[in-house]
Amino acid sequence: MSETTPTPAGRRAWLALGGLHLLNGTAPLAGSDPVVLVELAAPVEQAFPSNTAVLRWDRLGPLELAVRTVDGTRRHTAKAAGDELFPGMLPGRELREAVTEVTGRDAGPLVPLFYVTADGDRAHVHSQIRFLAEDACFIRITPEAVDTAGVEELAWLPEAVRLHAEQFLFLNNHQRYYRKCFSGKELEYKYTLTPPVDSWTLTVELYRSLLDGELPGYVMEYRDEYQAWDYLNHLFEVTGPTEAERGYASFIPTTDGKHLLKRKWYAEDTFDRRESHTYGLDLADDGGFERYVREELKVEAVRLPSFRRVRYDINFESVRTGHVYGVFFDHCSLVEAREVTLNQCELEYLRSRVAVEPDEAEVLAEMEEIVGWLEAFLRERGLGDERGFYSKRTFLKDAVAARPELARKVG
């Protein structure tokens, strides 16, 4: 939410701090547990309900800490600045002293627990999934809104602890808080760009555009916003034995000396394609790929020219839905003919960071929204903005049609 965006009437938000055991289940919720409820100046998200909330400590400003035991028998208030709550990820002096006032003892590890956001008489609870020195990330765990009237008396807390415990495997393990809509499918738009293309500068400029809020409602994917890739592809066009098998099988070397097999099924270039990945194949390019295609996949295939793919990715997510998307700029060149190249910009749905049931229809709607912004970005730089589906398989087939000597059949 921009600092200049006014808070809608009726909107409120709180940060709840307390014992780590309420997230990791090492002890049950007890009436004597201390909880610190901090009302924020404004919600960090614009839409209600939203899925994702990232709180930066240095942006919270001066805060009042409402400290109490869960059963309400002991209470205390104190003040602290947002950036003094967790210096170095440990509770700051003001927070420690405030909690000690109600417990009379060391309360054990204190962490951000939940983010609660309200619109009028409706509220939603978000669980903490990542906590670092600079910030914390929370995702919504309440499928239905709870009553705002009970927020400050912690009426929502037992159910929030229960909901978190119900999904501890999903919420408490590093980067395991993802789901995949359209399972087994890739959804992707492609823009073919006329060289020369400065992929690096375009990636950085797109990144700045997102950071500057030019795509409202989207933020960089938390702690995974930028990736660089550089790898070979040994690709076989699968031509049979049936129409259903058509597509390709591509062997990609991995850093452990083995190969990843990327398999896609499609007759014609299109928006959505069936896809699978098989890791850890111990193969060598000495006929091993051909044998695997023939004996393991049991398909008919034509080997196309190998190519090197250099790719820069920007990953971002919808605050409202938790769906994560990527825009990739890549440069592909044939290993045996480096002058034959393909430059593309791709928009792809990647995954969803959600603890509630995801809405697949929202993915399609959001991709339509994103392409409008992306195409304007490309047009402003004199690049092609025609949405298409031109695949690497088709590029390689076109290259072979122009230079037949590059074709290689499975022996």
C-alpha positions in Angstrom: 0.0 0.0 0.0 1.5 3.4 -1.0 2.2 5.9 1.7 0.1 8.4 -0.2 -2.9 6.1 -0.5 -5.6 7.0 2.0 -6.8 4.3 4.3 -10.4 3.3 3.5 -12.9 4.1 6.2 -13.4 1.3 8.6 -10.1 -0.3 7.9 -7.8 -1.3 10.8 -4.9 -3.6 11.3 -3.0 -5.2 14.2 0.2 -7.1 14.7 0.2 -9.9 17.3 3.5 -10.9 19.0 4.0 -13.7 21.4 5.7 -17.0 22.1 7.1 -19.1 19.2 5.4 -22.2 20.7 2.1 -20.9 19.3 3.4 -21.4 15.8 5.7 -24.5 16.2 3.4 -26.4 18.6 6.1 -27.1 21.2 3.6 -26.1 23.9 -0.2 -25.6 23.8 -1.9 -22.2 24.1 -2.3 -21.3 27.8 -4.2 -18.6 29.6 -0.9 -17.3 31.2 0.8 -16.9 27.8 1.7 -13.3 27.0 0.4 -11.7 23.8 1.4 -8.2 22.6 -1.2 -6.6 20.3 0.0 -3.6 18.3 -2.5 -1.6 16.4 -0.9 -0.2 13.2 -1.5 3.2 11.7 -3.0 1.6 8.7 -3.3 -1.8 7.0 -0.4 -2.6 4.7 -2.7 -4.0 2.0 -5.3 -2.1 0.0 -7.9 -4.7 -0.9 -9.9 -6.6 1.7 -9.6 -9.5 2.0 -6.1 -10.0 0.8 -3.7 -12.9 0.9 -0.2 -11.6 1.5 1.1 -9.0 3.9 4.7 -8.0 4.3 5.5 -5.7 7.3 8.8 -3.8 7.4 9.8 -2.9 10.9 11.4 0.4 9.9 8.1 1.6 8.3 5.8 1.0 11.3 6.8 4.2 13.2 5.9 4.7 16.8 3.7 2.0 18.3 1.8 1.3 21.5 2.2 -2.2 22.8 -0.9 -3.6 24.5 0.5 -6.5 26.5 -1.7 -9.0 28.3 -2.0 -12.6 29.2 -4.3 -14.6 27.0 -6.9 -14.9 29.9 -6.7 -11.1 30.4 -5.8 -11.3 34.1 -2.7 -9.2 33.7 -2.3 -6.2 31.4 0.3 -3.6 30.6 1.0 -0.9 28.0 4.3 0.4 26.7 5.7 2.3 23.7 8.3 1.3 21.1 9.4 2.2 17.6 8.8 -0.4 14.9 12.5 -0.8 14.2 13.1 -1.5 17.9 10.8 -4.4 18.1 13.2 -7.1 16.9 16.7 -5.8 16.4 18.7 -8.7 14.9 15.5 -10.8 15.1 15.5 -10.9 18.9 13.0 -8.9 21.0 14.2 -5.4 21.8 14.5 -4.0 25.3 11.1 -2.2 25.3 9.3 -5.4 24.1 11.1 -7.6 26.6 10.4 -5.3 29.6 6.8 -4.9 28.6 6.2 -8.7 28.5 8.1 -9.2 31.8 5.6 -6.8 33.4 2.8 -9.3 32.8 4.7 -12.5 33.2 7.2 -11.7 36.0 9.6 -14.0 34.2 11.4 -14.8 30.9 8.7 -15.6 28.5 10.9 -17.5 26.1 11.4 -16.7 22.4 9.1 -13.9 21.2 8.2 -13.6 17.5 5.6 -12.0 15.2 2.7 -14.4 15.3 -0.2 -13.0 13.3 -1.3 -10.0 11.3 -5.0 -9.2 11.7 -6.7 -6.8 9.3 -10.3 -5.6 9.5 -12.9 -3.8 7.3 -15.8 -2.6 9.5 -17.1 -5.6 11.5 -15.2 -8.2 9.5 -11.6 -9.3 10.1 -9.1 -11.8 8.7 -6.1 -13.4 10.3 -2.8 -13.9 8.6 -0.1 -16.3 9.9 3.6 -15.5 9.9 5.5 -17.7 7.5 8.9 -15.8 7.3 10.6 -13.6 9.8 13.8 -11.8 9.2 15.7 -8.8 10.6 14.1 -6.4 8.2 10.6 -7.7 7.9 8.1 -10.5 8.2 5.7 -12.1 5.7 2.2 -13.3 6.6 -0.5 -15.1 4.6 -4.2 -15.4 5.3 -5.4 -18.5 7.1 -9.1 -17.6 7.7 -11.3 -18.8 4.9 -14.2 -16.8 6.3 -14.0 -13.4 8.2 -14.2 -13.3 12.0 -15.9 -10.6 14.1 -13.9 -7.5 14.5 -15.4 -6.9 17.9 -13.3 -9.6 19.5 -9.9 -8.6 18.0 -8.6 -6.6 21.0 -9.8 -9.2 23.5 -8.1 -12.0 21.5 -11.4 -13.9 20.8 -9.9 -14.9 17.5 -6.6 -16.3 18.9 -7.5 -19.9 19.8 -9.0 -20.5 16.3 -5.9 -18.9 14.7 -3.6 -21.1 16.6 -5.7 -24.1 15.6 -5.8 -23.2 12.0 -2.0 -22.7 11.9 -1.5 -26.1 13.6 -3.7 -27.7 11.1 -1.4 -26.6 8.3 2.0 -26.6 10.2 3.6 -28.7 7.4 2.7 -26.1 4.9 3.3 -23.0 7.0 6.4 -23.9 9.1 8.7 -25.3 6.5 11.0 -23.1 4.4 9.5 -22.2 1.1 7.0 -25.1 1.3 4.1 -22.7 1.5 3.2 -23.0 -2.2 0.4 -24.6 -4.1 0.0 -25.0 -7.9 -3.2 -24.2 -9.7 -3.7 -26.0 -13.0 -1.7 -28.9 -11.8 0.6 -30.4 -14.5 0.1 -27.5 -16.8 2.2 -24.5 -17.9 0.3 -21.2 -18.6 2.4 -18.8 -20.6 2.3 -15.9 -23.1 5.3 -15.2 -25.2 6.6 -12.0 -27.0 9.2 -12.6 -29.7 11.6 -9.7 -29.8 13.7 -8.5 -32.7 17.5 -8.4 -31.9 19.6 -6.8 -30.7 17.9 -7.1 -27.3 19.5 -5.9 -24.1 17.8 -8.5 -21.8 19.7 -7.4 -18.7 18.7 -3.7 -18.9 15.1 -4.6 -19.7 15.0 -6.9 -16.7 16.3 -4.2 -14.4 13.9 -1.6 -15.8 11.0 -4.0 -15.4 12.1 -4.7 -11.8 12.2 -0.9 -11.1 8.7 -0.5 -12.6 7.3 -3.1 -10.2 9.2 -1.6 -7.2 7.8 1.8 -8.1 4.2 0.5 -7.9 3.4 0.8 -11.6 1.5 -2.5 -11.4 -0.9 -1.8 -8.4 -1.8 -4.7 -6.2 1.4 -6.7 -6.9 4.7 -6.9 -4.9 7.9 -8.7 -5.5 7.8 -12.3 -4.5 9.0 -12.4 -1.0 12.8 -13.2 -0.9 12.8 -14.6 -4.4 12.2 -11.7 -6.7 15.1 -12.1 -9.1 16.7 -15.1 -10.7 19.4 -15.6 -13.3 19.7 -18.8 -15.3 22.2 -20.1 -18.0 21.9 -23.7 -19.2 21.9 -26.0 -22.2 18.9 -27.8 -23.7 19.2 -31.0 -25.7 15.7 -31.1 -27.2 13.8 -33.9 -29.0 10.6 -33.2 -30.9 8.2 -36.0 -30.0 6.2 -37.0 -33.1 4.4 -40.2 -32.1 3.4 -42.9 -31.9 0.1 -41.2 -31.2 -1.1 -37.6 -31.5 -1.4 -37.5 -27.7 2.3 -38.0 -27.3 3.3 -35.0 -29.5 5.4 -32.3 -28.0 9.0 -32.4 -26.8 11.5 -34.0 -24.4 14.4 -31.8 -23.4 17.4 -32.9 -21.4 19.0 -30.1 -19.3 22.3 -30.6 -17.6 22.3 -29.9 -13.8 25.1 -28.9 -11.5 25.4 -32.4 -10.0 26.5 -33.8 -13.4 23.1 -35.3 -14.1 20.1 -34.1 -16.2 16.7 -32.8 -15.7 14.1 -34.1 -18.2 11.5 -31.5 -19.2 8.6 -33.0 -21.0 5.8 -31.0 -22.7 2.8 -32.3 -24.5 1.2 -30.2 -27.3 0.4 -30.5 -31.0 0.5 -26.8 -31.7 1.9 -23.8 -29.9 -0.7 -22.6 -27.4 -1.2 -20.8 -24.1 -1.5 -23.9 -21.8 0.5 -27.0 -22.2 0.8 -30.2 -20.2 4.3 -30.4 -18.5 6.4 -32.6 -16.3 9.9 -32.5 -14.8 12.1 -35.5 -13.9 15.2 -34.8 -12.0 18.4 -36.8 -11.4 18.8 -38.7 -14.7 22.3 -40.1 -14.9 22.8 -39.8 -18.7 25.5 -38.6 -21.1 25.3 -37.2 -24.6 26.8 -40.3 -26.1 23.6 -41.8 -27.3 22.1 -41.9 -23.8 19.5 -39.3 -24.6 18.4 -41.3 -27.7 18.2 -44.5 -25.7 16.2 -42.9 -23.0 13.7 -41.5 -25.5 13.4 -44.8 -27.3 13.5 -47.3 -24.4 12.1 -45.3 -21.4 9.7 -42.8 -22.9 8.9 -45.3 -25.8 8.1 -42.5 -28.2 9.1 -41.5 -31.7 11.3 -38.4 -31.8 13.5 -36.2 -33.9 16.5 -34.6 -32.3 16.7 -30.9 -32.9 19.7 -28.6 -32.5 21.0 -28.2 -28.9 20.8 -24.6 -27.7 22.0 -22.5 -24.8 19.4 -20.4 -22.9 20.4 -17.3 -20.9 17.4 -16.1 -18.9 16.7 -13.3 -16.3 13.5 -13.7 -14.3 11.5 -11.2 -12.3 9.0 -12.9 -9.9 6.1 -11.1 -8.3 2.9 -11.9 -6.5 -0.6 -10.6 -6.2 -1.2 -9.3 -2.7 -4.9 -10.0 -3.1 -4.8 -13.6 -4.2 -1.3 -14.9 -3.5 -0.8 -16.1 -7.1 2.9 -15.7 -8.2 3.9 -14.8 -11.8 7.1 -14.4 -13.6 8.3 -12.2 -16.5 11.4 -13.7 -18.2 13.7 -12.2 -20.7 15.7 -14.9 -22.5 18.3 -15.2 -25.2 18.7 -18.6 -26.9 21.5 -19.5 -29.3 22.2 -22.7 -31.1 25.3 -24.5 -29.9 26.5 -25.4 -33.4 25.4 -22.1 -34.9 25.6 -19.3 -32.3 24.5 -16.7 -34.8 21.0 -18.3 -34.9 19.2 -16.8 -32.0 15.8 -16.3 -30.4 15.0 -13.4 -28.0 11.7 -13.5 -26.1 9.9 -12.0 -23.2 7.6 -14.5 -21.4 4.8 -14.0 -18.8 4.1 -17.2 -16.9 1.9 -18.2 -13.9 4.3 -19.9 -11.5 2.6 -20.9 -8.2 0.4 -19.7 -5.4 1.4 -18.8 -1.9 -1.9 -19.5 -0.2 -3.2 -21.3 2.9 -6.8 -21.1 1.8 -8.3 -22.7 -1.3 -6.9 -20.9 -4.4 -9.2 -19.6 -7.1 -8.0 -20.8 -10.5 -10.2 -18.3 -12.4 -8.4 -15.5 -10.7 -5.1 -16.6 -12.3 -6.6 -16.0 -15.8 -8.1 -12.7 -14.9 -4.8 -11.5 -13.3 -2.8 -12.6 -16.3 -5.0 -10.4 -18.5 -4.4 -7.5 -16.2 -0.6 -8.1 -16.2 -0.3 -8.3 -19.9 -1.8 -4.8 -20.3 1.0 -3.4 -18.1 3.7 -5.6 -19.7 2.7 -4.8 -23.3 2.8 -1.1 -22.5 6.3 -1.6 -21.0 7.4 -3.3 -24.3 5.8 -0.6 -26.5 7.5 2.2 -24.7 10.9 0.7 -25.5 10.1 0.0 -29.2 9.8 -3.7 -28.7 7.2 -6.1 -30.1 4.1 -6.3 -28.0 2.2 -8.9 -30.0 1.1 -11.7 -27.7 1.8 -15.2 -29.0 2.9 -18.7 -28.1 6.0 -19.2 -30.3 7.8 -22.1 -28.7 11.4 -23.2 -28.5 10.4 -26.3 -30.4 9.0 -24.2 -33.3 12.1 -22.0 -33.3 14.4 -25.1 -33.6 12.2 -26.6 -36.3 12.3 -23.3 -38.2 16.1 -23.2 -37.8 16.4 -26.8 -39.3 14.1 -25.8 -42.2 16.5 -23.0 -43.0 19.6 -25.2 -42.4 18.7 -28.9 -42.9 22.2 -30.0 -42.0 21.4 -29.2 -38.3 18.8 -31.9 -38.1 19.6 -35.1 -36.2 17.4 -38.2 -36.1 17.2 -40.6 -33.2 19.2 -43.6 -34.2 
